[in-house]
Amino acid sequence: MGPMAGVKVVEMGVWVAGPAAGVVLADWGADVVKIEPPGIGDPARLFAQMLGGDLPFNPPFEMDNRNKRSVVIDLTTDEGRELGLELIDGADVFISNIRPAALNRLGYGPDELLARNPRLIYGLLTGYGEEGPEKDKAAYDIAGFWARSGIAHMLTQPGGHPPFQRGGMGDHGTGMVLAGAVSAALYAREKTGKGQLVSSSLIRQGIYTLAFDIATSLRFGVDLAVGNRKTMGNPCINNYQDSDGRWFWIVGLEATRHWPPLCHAVDHPEWIDDERFADPAGRAVNAEALIALLDEAFRTKPLAEWRPIFDGTEDFWWAPVQSIGEVIADEQVRAAGAFCEVPDAGSTTTFPATPADFGGTPWAPRSMAPEHGEHTDEVLAELGLDESKRAALRERGVIA
C-alpha cells in the first residue's frame, strides 16, 4: 500500500529528525525496520515522561514511529554490529541522524555501507552538514534550525526575547526533505543501478526556510529589519484584533489590488482616495497612522461578525489565528486530509498525517509505533536466525 510498497528501509533514528524521515517513507508504504539499542532504546521514548502525564501514551514518539518494526540490537558488540550490517545489506535504504563520527566508529559510515551494498541509498541527517569544523557538533532543531539559521532572530521584536519554537518544527521539515531525497535517489537507481549518499541538515533546512530574507540580504548586501506590525510598509498584509482581542491575519500581498477590498470591508471607502493612502508609497510612509485607524476599525466587531464580511468581500483574503483546539475542530483541516486514523488494538487513534498524497498509489497507516524490540524475533527470523540462535544471542545480551 502506497508508492514505496516493497522498499526495505533500515532506520537508526533518534529523537525526531531521523524518525521523521522514516515515518514519511513508512506512511508511503515502505517496510521500515528501526534498530534500537538496549535499555531505553530511541531516547524519544522518554517523551512520555517529559510530557509529565500519567497516561501510558507517548504522542510525539507514536507520531514519528508508526508503521515501523522495532529490533533491539547492541551494536557495541561485535556480534551485534555484524547482525546490524546483515540487516542493512538486505535493505534498499539506510537512514540515520546519529552523528557521523559515531556512525564511522561503528563502521556504519557511508563509505563502508556503500562498499558492502552498492545499491544502497544512504540517507544522512546532520545538525550542521558533513564538512567544516562543526560537522560533528550536536544540534537539536532548536539550535541548528531555529537559532543558528536566523529564524529566531527575525521573529524577535526589539526589546523582546526570542520566541520558543514548538517541538520538532525543524526536524519534521528536514525529515520530509530527506524522504524526498531518498525517493529521488531510488528513482536514479532505477536508471543507473547504483546507490548513493543523500543528506540534509538542520542548518540547511533553517536557511531554506528563511530563504526569502536571506536571498534578499545576499543580493542587496544589507541586513533586514525585523517586522513590526505597527509600521508594516504594506498594512494590507498584517495581523489585527477584533473586539474580543482575537487575532487574525489579512493577506493582501498585492498592495494595489487588495487595498480597495480592505477599505470596503471596514466600511471606509473614502480611504481609497485619501491622499495619504491612495498609493502604495503613501500607505508605506503613513503606515503607522493607517494601522492605528485599521486597529480602531477592527476592534468594533467580534470575529464572528467580521467573518461573513471578510468572506463576502471579493479579493479580501484572510485567516484566523487559531489555537490547537480550533485547528483540530476545523472542518477544512479535516477535508484537507491533515489527520489520519492509525489502527490501534481493534480501533483507531487519530494523528497528524504526513503532508503528501498519491492519487494512483494511495497510502494508509498500518500500525501504531512499536514497543521497544517488539519485532526483534520476527525480523531476525526473516534473516534466517532460528529460535535457538536468537535465544543464544539474547542470553549474551546481543539482542533483546
Secondary structure, DSSP 8 states (H G I E B T S, - for coil): --TTTT-EEEEE--TTHHHHHHHHHHHTT-EEEEEE-STT-SGGGGHHHHTT--SS--HHHHHHHTTEEEEEB-TTSHHHHHHHHHHHHT-SEEEE-S-HHHHHHHT-SHHHHHHH-TT-EEEEEESS-SSSTTTT----HIIIIIITTSHHHHT--TTS------TTHHHHHHHHHHHHHHHHHHHHHHHHS--EEEEEEHHHHHHHHTHHHHHHHHHHT-------GGG-SSTTEEEEE-TTS-EEEEE--SHHHHHHHHHHHTT-GGGGG-TTTSSHHHHHHTHHHHHHHHHHHHTTS-HHHHHHHHHHSTT--EEE---HHHHHH-HHHHHTT-EEEEEETTEEEEEE--S---SSS----------TTTTHHHHHHHTT--HHHHHHHHHTTSB-
